[in-house]
Amino acid sequence: MASTGTQEKTDLLRYQMYIGGKWVDAKDGETYELIDPATEEAFATVPKGGIEDAEQAIRVARDAFDHGPWPKMTAVERAEIMRKAA
């Protein structure tokens, strides 16, 4: 049987959002496909985060900032972390 040149859905990479130290799907389970512009084929699915997901991310980020080590660090220490992340 000849190949149609399309990927099966099972071949797609699957990504999640990182919220509150955990990899999670969108609350409503919605996703969308990322398309490779060179081939015009889908290569991955990503969560389609909604308002509820954004609000959760904001809440945990605010809590981490207020109660975590970040506000106690110097600007130099924070810059070093940002450089490593980049």
Backbone atoms as SQL, in Angstrom:
CREATE TABLE atoms (id INTEGER PRIMARY KEY, chain TEXT, resi INTEGER, resn TEXT, atom TEXT, x REAL, y REAL, z REAL);
INSERT INTO atoms VALUES
  (1, 'A', 1, 'MET', 'N', 0.841, -1.178, 0.000),
  (2, 'A', 1, 'MET', 'CA', 0.000, 0.000, 0.000),
  (3, 'A', 1, 'MET', 'C', 0.890, 1.246, 0.000),
  (4, 'A', 2, 'ALA', 'N', 0.594, 2.211, -0.831),
  (5, 'A', 2, 'ALA', 'CA', 1.393, 3.427, -0.957),
  (6, 'A', 2, 'ALA', 'C', 1.121, 4.375, 0.209),
  (7, 'A', 3, 'SER', 'N', 2.157, 5.099, 0.595),
  (8, 'A', 3, 'SER', 'CA', 2.015, 6.083, 1.664),
  (9, 'A', 3, 'SER', 'C', 1.316, 7.331, 1.129),
  (10, 'A', 4, 'THR', 'N', 0.463, 7.911, 1.951),
  (11, 'A', 4, 'THR', 'CA', -0.234, 9.131, 1.551),
  (12, 'A', 4, 'THR', 'C', 0.580, 10.375, 1.887),
  (13, 'A', 5, 'GLY', 'N', 1.670, 10.205, 2.639),
  (14, 'A', 5, 'GLY', 'CA', 2.502, 11.349, 2.993),
  (15, 'A', 5, 'GLY', 'C', 1.982, 12.133, 4.188),
  (16, 'A', 6, 'THR', 'N', 0.931, 11.678, 4.824),
  (17, 'A', 6, 'THR', 'CA', 0.402, 12.379, 5.991),
  (18, 'A', 6, 'THR', 'C', 0.773, 11.614, 7.251),
  (19, 'A', 7, 'GLN', 'N', 0.941, 12.358, 8.321),
  (20, 'A', 7, 'GLN', 'CA', 1.263, 11.731, 9.599),
  (21, 'A', 7, 'GLN', 'C', -0.011, 11.248, 10.275),
  (22, 'A', 8, 'GLU', 'N', 0.113, 10.143, 10.948),
  (23, 'A', 8, 'GLU', 'CA', -0.984, 9.680, 11.786),
  (24, 'A', 8, 'GLU', 'C', -0.983, 10.519, 13.053),
  (25, 'A', 9, 'LYS', 'N', -2.154, 10.715, 13.638),
  (26, 'A', 9, 'LYS', 'CA', -2.258, 11.513, 14.871),
  (27, 'A', 9, 'LYS', 'C', -1.348, 10.955, 15.961),
  (28, 'A', 10, 'THR', 'N', -1.128, 9.648, 15.989),
  (29, 'A', 10, 'THR', 'CA', -0.307, 9.042, 17.040),
  (30, 'A', 10, 'THR', 'C', 1.170, 9.404, 16.897),
  (31, 'A', 11, 'ASP', 'N', 1.576, 9.897, 15.711),
  (32, 'A', 11, 'ASP', 'CA', 2.968, 10.265, 15.490),
  (33, 'A', 11, 'ASP', 'C', 3.286, 11.681, 15.963),
  (34, 'A', 12, 'LEU', 'N', 2.277, 12.427, 16.344),
  (35, 'A', 12, 'LEU', 'CA', 2.480, 13.822, 16.731),
  (36, 'A', 12, 'LEU', 'C', 3.096, 13.926, 18.117),
  (37, 'A', 13, 'LEU', 'N', 4.010, 14.868, 18.272),
  (38, 'A', 13, 'LEU', 'CA', 4.524, 15.185, 19.601),
  (39, 'A', 13, 'LEU', 'C', 3.378, 15.783, 20.403),
  (40, 'A', 14, 'ARG', 'N', 3.387, 15.571, 21.707),
  (41, 'A', 14, 'ARG', 'CA', 2.319, 16.097, 22.558),
  (42, 'A', 14, 'ARG', 'C', 2.944, 16.936, 23.656),
  (43, 'A', 15, 'TYR', 'N', 2.571, 18.198, 23.701),
  (44, 'A', 15, 'TYR', 'CA', 3.100, 19.114, 24.705),
  (45, 'A', 15, 'TYR', 'C', 2.034, 19.457, 25.738),
  (46, 'A', 16, 'GLN', 'N', 2.503, 19.896, 26.908),
  (47, 'A', 16, 'GLN', 'CA', 1.624, 20.355, 27.975),
  (48, 'A', 16, 'GLN', 'C', 2.101, 21.721, 28.450),
  (49, 'A', 17, 'MET', 'N', 1.299, 22.342, 29.304),
  (50, 'A', 17, 'MET', 'CA', 1.665, 23.620, 29.921),
  (51, 'A', 17, 'MET', 'C', 2.330, 23.322, 31.263),
  (52, 'A', 18, 'TYR', 'N', 3.243, 24.188, 31.674),
  (53, 'A', 18, 'TYR', 'CA', 3.920, 24.042, 32.962),
  (54, 'A', 18, 'TYR', 'C', 3.338, 25.079, 33.908),
  (55, 'A', 19, 'ILE', 'N', 2.520, 24.621, 34.846),
  (56, 'A', 19, 'ILE', 'CA', 1.851, 25.514, 35.798),
  (57, 'A', 19, 'ILE', 'C', 2.019, 24.950, 37.203),
  (58, 'A', 20, 'GLY', 'N', 2.519, 25.763, 38.088),
  (59, 'A', 20, 'GLY', 'CA', 2.640, 25.345, 39.487),
  (60, 'A', 20, 'GLY', 'C', 3.579, 24.180, 39.699),
  (61, 'A', 21, 'GLY', 'N', 4.627, 24.100, 38.869),
  (62, 'A', 21, 'GLY', 'CA', 5.604, 23.028, 39.024),
  (63, 'A', 21, 'GLY', 'C', 5.160, 21.693, 38.449),
  (64, 'A', 22, 'LYS', 'N', 4.078, 21.688, 37.670),
  (65, 'A', 22, 'LYS', 'CA', 3.561, 20.449, 37.079),
  (66, 'A', 22, 'LYS', 'C', 3.250, 20.660, 35.604),
  (67, 'A', 23, 'TRP', 'N', 3.424, 19.607, 34.829),
  (68, 'A', 23, 'TRP', 'CA', 3.018, 19.622, 33.426),
  (69, 'A', 23, 'TRP', 'C', 1.546, 19.246, 33.373),
  (70, 'A', 24, 'VAL', 'N', 0.728, 20.107, 32.785),
  (71, 'A', 24, 'VAL', 'CA', -0.720, 19.891, 32.782),
  (72, 'A', 24, 'VAL', 'C', -1.314, 20.161, 31.396),
  (73, 'A', 25, 'ASP', 'N', -2.471, 19.556, 31.157),
  (74, 'A', 25, 'ASP', 'CA', -3.259, 19.831, 29.962),
  (75, 'A', 25, 'ASP', 'C', -4.161, 21.029, 30.249),
  (76, 'A', 26, 'ALA', 'N', -4.749, 21.578, 29.215),
  (77, 'A', 26, 'ALA', 'CA', -5.737, 22.638, 29.400),
  (78, 'A', 26, 'ALA', 'C', -6.898, 22.076, 30.213),
  (79, 'A', 27, 'LYS', 'N', -7.477, 22.907, 31.065),
  (80, 'A', 27, 'LYS', 'CA', -8.580, 22.454, 31.927),
  (81, 'A', 27, 'LYS', 'C', -9.704, 21.819, 31.115),
  (82, 'A', 28, 'ASP', 'N', -10.029, 22.418, 29.962),
  (83, 'A', 28, 'ASP', 'CA', -11.130, 21.886, 29.160),
  (84, 'A', 28, 'ASP', 'C', -10.682, 20.798, 28.188),
  (85, 'A', 29, 'GLY', 'N', -9.387, 20.473, 28.196),
  (86, 'A', 29, 'GLY', 'CA', -8.866, 19.411, 27.346),
  (87, 'A', 29, 'GLY', 'C', -8.647, 19.796, 25.891),
  (88, 'A', 30, 'GLU', 'N', -8.921, 21.048, 25.530),
  (89, 'A', 30, 'GLU', 'CA', -8.767, 21.456, 24.134),
  (90, 'A', 30, 'GLU', 'C', -7.294, 21.553, 23.749),
  (91, 'A', 31, 'THR', 'N', -7.010, 21.197, 22.502),
  (92, 'A', 31, 'THR', 'CA', -5.665, 21.295, 21.944),
  (93, 'A', 31, 'THR', 'C', -5.762, 21.853, 20.529),
  (94, 'A', 32, 'TYR', 'N', -4.616, 22.209, 20.003),
  (95, 'A', 32, 'TYR', 'CA', -4.549, 22.516, 18.579),
  (96, 'A', 32, 'TYR', 'C', -3.238, 21.971, 18.050),
  (97, 'A', 33, 'GLU', 'N', -3.173, 21.807, 16.736),
  (98, 'A', 33, 'GLU', 'CA', -2.001, 21.231, 16.104),
  (99, 'A', 33, 'GLU', 'C', -1.048, 22.330, 15.640),
  (100, 'A', 34, 'LEU', 'N', 0.241, 22.060, 15.799),
  (101, 'A', 34, 'LEU', 'CA', 1.272, 22.932, 15.252),
  (102, 'A', 34, 'LEU', 'C', 1.619, 22.406, 13.865),
  (103, 'A', 35, 'ILE', 'N', 1.681, 23.309, 12.900),
  (104, 'A', 35, 'ILE', 'CA', 1.929, 22.939, 11.517),
  (105, 'A', 35, 'ILE', 'C', 3.337, 23.363, 11.107),
  (106, 'A', 36, 'ASP', 'N', 4.073, 22.461, 10.511),
  (107, 'A', 36, 'ASP', 'CA', 5.403, 22.761, 9.976),
  (108, 'A', 36, 'ASP', 'C', 5.204, 23.533, 8.670),
  (109, 'A', 37, 'PRO', 'N', 5.657, 24.791, 8.613),
  (110, 'A', 37, 'PRO', 'CA', 5.419, 25.581, 7.405),
  (111, 'A', 37, 'PRO', 'C', 6.131, 25.033, 6.167),
  (112, 'A', 38, 'ALA', 'N', 7.194, 24.274, 6.358),
  (113, 'A', 38, 'ALA', 'CA', 7.929, 23.728, 5.217),
  (114, 'A', 38, 'ALA', 'C', 7.171, 22.573, 4.562),
  (115, 'A', 39, 'THR', 'N', 6.474, 21.780, 5.383),
  (116, 'A', 39, 'THR', 'CA', 5.774, 20.607, 4.850),
  (117, 'A', 39, 'THR', 'C', 4.259, 20.761, 4.883),
  (118, 'A', 40, 'GLU', 'N', 3.796, 21.759, 5.627),
  (119, 'A', 40, 'GLU', 'CA', 2.369, 21.983, 5.840),
  (120, 'A', 40, 'GLU', 'C', 1.696, 20.792, 6.517),
  (121, 'A', 41, 'GLU', 'N', 2.475, 20.043, 7.293),
  (122, 'A', 41, 'GLU', 'CA', 1.950, 18.897, 8.032),
  (123, 'A', 41, 'GLU', 'C', 2.027, 19.178, 9.528),
  (124, 'A', 42, 'ALA', 'N', 1.063, 18.639, 10.252),
  (125, 'A', 42, 'ALA', 'CA', 1.068, 18.770, 11.709),
  (126, 'A', 42, 'ALA', 'C', 2.220, 17.950, 12.275),
  (127, 'A', 43, 'PHE', 'N', 2.901, 18.510, 13.277),
  (128, 'A', 43, 'PHE', 'CA', 3.985, 17.763, 13.919),
  (129, 'A', 43, 'PHE', 'C', 3.809, 17.655, 15.429),
  (130, 'A', 44, 'ALA', 'N', 2.864, 18.419, 16.004),
  (131, 'A', 44, 'ALA', 'CA', 2.666, 18.374, 17.455),
  (132, 'A', 44, 'ALA', 'C', 1.288, 18.901, 17.812),
  (133, 'A', 45, 'THR', 'N', 0.842, 18.503, 19.002),
  (134, 'A', 45, 'THR', 'CA', -0.363, 19.098, 19.573),
  (135, 'A', 45, 'THR', 'C', 0.040, 19.837, 20.837),
  (136, 'A', 46, 'VAL', 'N', -0.601, 20.969, 21.063),
  (137, 'A', 46, 'VAL', 'CA', -0.340, 21.780, 22.249),
  (138, 'A', 46, 'VAL', 'C', -1.667, 22.131, 22.901),
  (139, 'A', 47, 'PRO', 'N', -1.666, 22.342, 24.227),
  (140, 'A', 47, 'PRO', 'CA', -2.910, 22.714, 24.896),
  (141, 'A', 47, 'PRO', 'C', -3.388, 24.087, 24.437),
  (142, 'A', 48, 'LYS', 'N', -4.676, 24.207, 24.314),
  (143, 'A', 48, 'LYS', 'CA', -5.279, 25.503, 24.012),
  (144, 'A', 48, 'LYS', 'C', -5.774, 26.057, 25.342),
  (145, 'A', 49, 'GLY', 'N', -4.845, 26.691, 26.067),
  (146, 'A', 49, 'GLY', 'CA', -5.173, 27.210, 27.392),
  (147, 'A', 49, 'GLY', 'C', -6.239, 28.286, 27.320),
  (148, 'A', 50, 'GLY', 'N', -7.119, 28.250, 28.280),
  (149, 'A', 50, 'GLY', 'CA', -8.195, 29.224, 28.348),
  (150, 'A', 50, 'GLY', 'C', -8.043, 30.150, 29.546),
  (151, 'A', 51, 'ILE', 'N', -9.095, 30.866, 29.818),
  (152, 'A', 51, 'ILE', 'CA', -9.097, 31.834, 30.925),
  (153, 'A', 51, 'ILE', 'C', -8.805, 31.144, 32.254),
  (154, 'A', 52, 'GLU', 'N', -9.427, 30.008, 32.492),
  (155, 'A', 52, 'GLU', 'CA', -9.214, 29.286, 33.753),
  (156, 'A', 52, 'GLU', 'C', -7.747, 28.872, 33.911),
  (157, 'A', 53, 'ASP', 'N', -7.135, 28.436, 32.825),
  (158, 'A', 53, 'ASP', 'CA', -5.715, 28.051, 32.866),
  (159, 'A', 53, 'ASP', 'C', -4.838, 29.270, 33.162),
  (160, 'A', 54, 'ALA', 'N', -5.137, 30.388, 32.511),
  (161, 'A', 54, 'ALA', 'CA', -4.368, 31.621, 32.734),
  (162, 'A', 54, 'ALA', 'C', -4.508, 32.092, 34.176),
  (163, 'A', 55, 'GLU', 'N', -5.721, 32.057, 34.701),
  (164, 'A', 55, 'GLU', 'CA', -5.938, 32.490, 36.086),
  (165, 'A', 55, 'GLU', 'C', -5.179, 31.611, 37.065),
  (166, 'A', 56, 'GLN', 'N', -5.162, 30.295, 36.813),
  (167, 'A', 56, 'GLN', 'CA', -4.407, 29.388, 37.686),
  (168, 'A', 56, 'GLN', 'C', -2.920, 29.704, 37.617),
  (169, 'A', 57, 'ALA', 'N', -2.394, 29.917, 36.412),
  (170, 'A', 57, 'ALA', 'CA', -0.973, 30.234, 36.258),
  (171, 'A', 57, 'ALA', 'C', -0.620, 31.531, 36.980),
  (172, 'A', 58, 'ILE', 'N', -1.481, 32.517, 36.880),
  (173, 'A', 58, 'ILE', 'CA', -1.249, 33.798, 37.559),
  (174, 'A', 58, 'ILE', 'C', -1.259, 33.615, 39.071),
  (175, 'A', 59, 'ARG', 'N', -2.226, 32.845, 39.581),
  (176, 'A', 59, 'ARG', 'CA', -2.305, 32.597, 41.037),
  (177, 'A', 59, 'ARG', 'C', -1.045, 31.924, 41.569),
  (178, 'A', 60, 'VAL', 'N', -0.599, 30.854, 40.903),
  (179, 'A', 60, 'VAL', 'CA', 0.573, 30.147, 41.425),
  (180, 'A', 60, 'VAL', 'C', 1.848, 30.967, 41.241),
  (181, 'A', 61, 'ALA', 'N', 1.925, 31.764, 40.172),
  (182, 'A', 61, 'ALA', 'CA', 3.094, 32.631, 39.985),
  (183, 'A', 61, 'ALA', 'C', 3.145, 33.703, 41.068),
  (184, 'A', 62, 'ARG', 'N', 2.006, 34.290, 41.377),
  (185, 'A', 62, 'ARG', 'CA', 1.947, 35.318, 42.425),
  (186, 'A', 62, 'ARG', 'C', 2.339, 34.720, 43.771),
  (187, 'A', 63, 'ASP', 'N', 1.817, 33.531, 44.068),
  (188, 'A', 63, 'ASP', 'CA', 2.137, 32.863, 45.331),
  (189, 'A', 63, 'ASP', 'C', 3.631, 32.531, 45.398),
  (190, 'A', 64, 'ALA', 'N', 4.178, 32.042, 44.291),
  (191, 'A', 64, 'ALA', 'CA', 5.607, 31.715, 44.258),
  (192, 'A', 64, 'ALA', 'C', 6.453, 32.967, 44.469),
  (193, 'A', 65, 'PHE', 'N', 6.025, 34.067, 43.879),
  (194, 'A', 65, 'PHE', 'CA', 6.785, 35.305, 44.045),
  (195, 'A', 65, 'PHE', 'C', 6.690, 35.810, 45.482),
  (196, 'A', 66, 'ASP', 'N', 5.489, 35.788, 46.042),
  (197, 'A', 66, 'ASP', 'CA', 5.290, 36.327, 47.388),
  (198, 'A', 66, 'ASP', 'C', 5.911, 35.462, 48.481),
  (199, 'A', 67, 'HIS', 'N', 5.917, 34.138, 48.292),
  (200, 'A', 67, 'HIS', 'CA', 6.356, 33.241, 49.357),
  (201, 'A', 67, 'HIS', 'C', 7.592, 32.419, 49.010),
  (202, 'A', 68, 'GLY', 'N', 8.093, 32.556, 47.810),
  (203, 'A', 68, 'GLY', 'CA', 9.267, 31.800, 47.389),
  (204, 'A', 68, 'GLY', 'C', 10.545, 32.581, 47.604),
  (205, 'A', 69, 'PRO', 'N', 11.641, 32.059, 47.089),
  (206, 'A', 69, 'PRO', 'CA', 12.945, 32.697, 47.292),
  (207, 'A', 69, 'PRO', 'C', 13.200, 33.908, 46.399),
  (208, 'A', 70, 'TRP', 'N', 12.460, 34.058, 45.318),
  (209, 'A', 70, 'TRP', 'CA', 12.740, 35.117, 44.333),
  (210, 'A', 70, 'TRP', 'C', 12.830, 36.523, 44.931),
  (211, 'A', 71, 'PRO', 'N', 11.855, 36.977, 45.728),
  (212, 'A', 71, 'PRO', 'CA', 11.950, 38.352, 46.229),
  (213, 'A', 71, 'PRO', 'C', 13.081, 38.563, 47.241),
  (214, 'A', 72, 'LYS', 'N', 13.618, 37.490, 47.778),
  (215, 'A', 72, 'LYS', 'CA', 14.709, 37.597, 48.746),
  (216, 'A', 72, 'LYS', 'C', 16.078, 37.629, 48.064),
  (217, 'A', 73, 'MET', 'N', 16.090, 37.323, 46.753),
  (218, 'A', 73, 'MET', 'CA', 17.354, 37.297, 46.017),
  (219, 'A', 73, 'MET', 'C', 17.754, 38.701, 45.582),
  (220, 'A', 74, 'THR', 'N', 19.062, 38.846, 45.378),
  (221, 'A', 74, 'THR', 'CA', 19.558, 40.105, 44.824),
  (222, 'A', 74, 'THR', 'C', 19.285, 40.121, 43.320),
  (223, 'A', 75, 'ALA', 'N', 19.399, 41.295, 42.727),
  (224, 'A', 75, 'ALA', 'CA', 19.222, 41.423, 41.279),
  (225, 'A', 75, 'ALA', 'C', 20.249, 40.576, 40.533),
  (226, 'A', 76, 'VAL', 'N', 21.451, 40.489, 41.049),
  (227, 'A', 76, 'VAL', 'CA', 22.505, 39.694, 40.416),
  (228, 'A', 76, 'VAL', 'C', 22.132, 38.210, 40.441),
  (229, 'A', 77, 'GLU', 'N', 21.608, 37.736, 41.562),
  (230, 'A', 77, 'GLU', 'CA', 21.194, 36.327, 41.659),
  (231, 'A', 77, 'GLU', 'C', 20.044, 36.022, 40.694),
  (232, 'A', 78, 'ARG', 'N', 19.073, 36.918, 40.623),
  (233, 'A', 78, 'ARG', 'CA', 17.949, 36.711, 39.698),
  (234, 'A', 78, 'ARG', 'C', 18.431, 36.740, 38.250),
  (235, 'A', 79, 'ALA', 'N', 19.343, 37.655, 37.940),
  (236, 'A', 79, 'ALA', 'CA', 19.887, 37.733, 36.575),
  (237, 'A', 79, 'ALA', 'C', 20.598, 36.460, 36.179),
  (238, 'A', 80, 'GLU', 'N', 21.332, 35.866, 37.106),
  (239, 'A', 80, 'GLU', 'CA', 22.040, 34.610, 36.823),
  (240, 'A', 80, 'GLU', 'C', 21.042, 33.500, 36.476),
  (241, 'A', 81, 'ILE', 'N', 19.956, 33.426, 37.202),
  (242, 'A', 81, 'ILE', 'CA', 18.916, 32.418, 36.907),
  (243, 'A', 81, 'ILE', 'C', 18.316, 32.681, 35.531),
  (244, 'A', 82, 'MET', 'N', 18.047, 33.930, 35.230),
  (245, 'A', 82, 'MET', 'CA', 17.473, 34.267, 33.931),
  (246, 'A', 82, 'MET', 'C', 18.438, 33.940, 32.793),
  (247, 'A', 83, 'ARG', 'N', 19.718, 34.175, 32.998),
  (248, 'A', 83, 'ARG', 'CA', 20.722, 33.824, 31.971),
  (249, 'A', 83, 'ARG', 'C', 20.757, 32.317, 31.731),
  (250, 'A', 84, 'LYS', 'N', 20.695, 31.547, 32.810),
  (251, 'A', 84, 'LYS', 'CA', 20.685, 30.087, 32.671),
  (252, 'A', 84, 'LYS', 'C', 19.431, 29.614, 31.941),
  (253, 'A', 85, 'ALA', 'N', 18.312, 30.236, 32.227),
  (254, 'A', 85, 'ALA', 'CA', 17.063, 29.850, 31.566),
  (255, 'A', 85, 'ALA', 'C', 17.094, 30.174, 30.083),
  (256, 'A', 86, 'ALA', 'N', 17.762, 31.272, 29.744),
  (257, 'A', 86, 'ALA', 'CA', 17.831, 31.677, 28.333),
  (258, 'A', 86, 'ALA', 'C', 18.748, 30.745, 27.585);
